[in-house]
């Protein structure tokens, strides 16, 4: 849990439960999920207990941190690198003598020397 959260927010978790008890004293019917939805998912409301709401954990991002982890392992399994396979060579004989001289596509061909 410490690797994914800022430590000072984890220390503030008791404030979350204390503030929930404060809301329960005002409204006995409020559930914990309603309390969470009110403070974390609904639109921000600046009301009488706004300063207390700002003390809740994970409310604001105080400092951003990106942690990248790379794990490299050496495999004990031996493998062999094979050379690439020889391509199959097939040759086709092409004779220009059998092409008609006047076709409709002669205009689209490159000039011949």
N, C-alpha and C positions, 0 to 999 in steps of 0.2 A: 504494500500500500504506500510506503514511503517513496518508492521510485516514480509513482504516477501523480503524487499530490505534493503540494507545498507543505512543508512541515508546520508552519504557523497556522494553516487552516485545520490541520488535524488536531492541534492543541485547542482550537476554538469549538470543537464538537460539543463539549458540555454546555456552551452558550446556546446551542441549538435547542437542547432539551429544556434549559431554563426558560428560554423565550417561548417555547411551546406551552410550558406550564403557565406562563403569564397570559397567553391567549386563552388557555382553558379556564382560567379564573374569570375572564371576561365573558366567554361563551363556552359553556360546559358541553355543548353538542359538537364542537369542532373535532374532527379526526386528525390524526397525524398526517395523513395524506393530503387533506384539505389545507393544513398548515404549510406543508412543503409546496403544494401547488400555488398557494397565495404568495409565498416569499421567493420562489425560484422560477416558476413557469408563467405566472400572470405578468401583466405589465407592471412596471415599476410605479409604486404609489408613494408619494411624499406625504406622509400623515404624521400623527402625533408621535409614533414610535419609530420614526425613520432612522434616527441615530442608533437605536437599538437594532434595527434591521441590518444596518451596515456592519454590525459586529458579528453577524452570522458567518459561519465558515462557507467557503466556496461561493461566496456572493459576488466578489469581484476578483479579477485577476490582477494581483499586485505586481508580480514579476513573471515574465515568461521564460520558460526554459525548454530547450529541445535536447533530448538525449538520444544519441544514436548508438546502437550496439551492433558490433560485427563479430560473428563467431566463425573462426576458421578452424577446420579440422583436417587432419591428414589421414587419409584412408589407408589402412594397412593392406588393402586388397591391391594386388599387382594387376596391371592391365597392359595390353600391348597395343601400340599405335601402328596401325596397318597403313601402307601406302594406298593412295586412291586407286580404285579399280581402273583398268585400261578401258577406254571407251570403245565401243564396237564401231568399226569403220566399214561403212558400206559406200561403195562408189556407184554412181549411176552415170551411164553414158548419155550425153545430150547432144543431139545433132540439130543445128540451126537450119539445115536444109529443108526440113519438112514443115516449116512455118510459112503460112501464106504471106506474100509480100504486102498485100493491101488489106489491112484489117482496120477496124474502126478505132482501135486503141494505139495506132502508130503515133499519134500526136502526143500521147502522154509518155512516150519512152524517151530515154536520154539520147542525145545525138551519138551516132556511131562514126568512128573514124575510118 
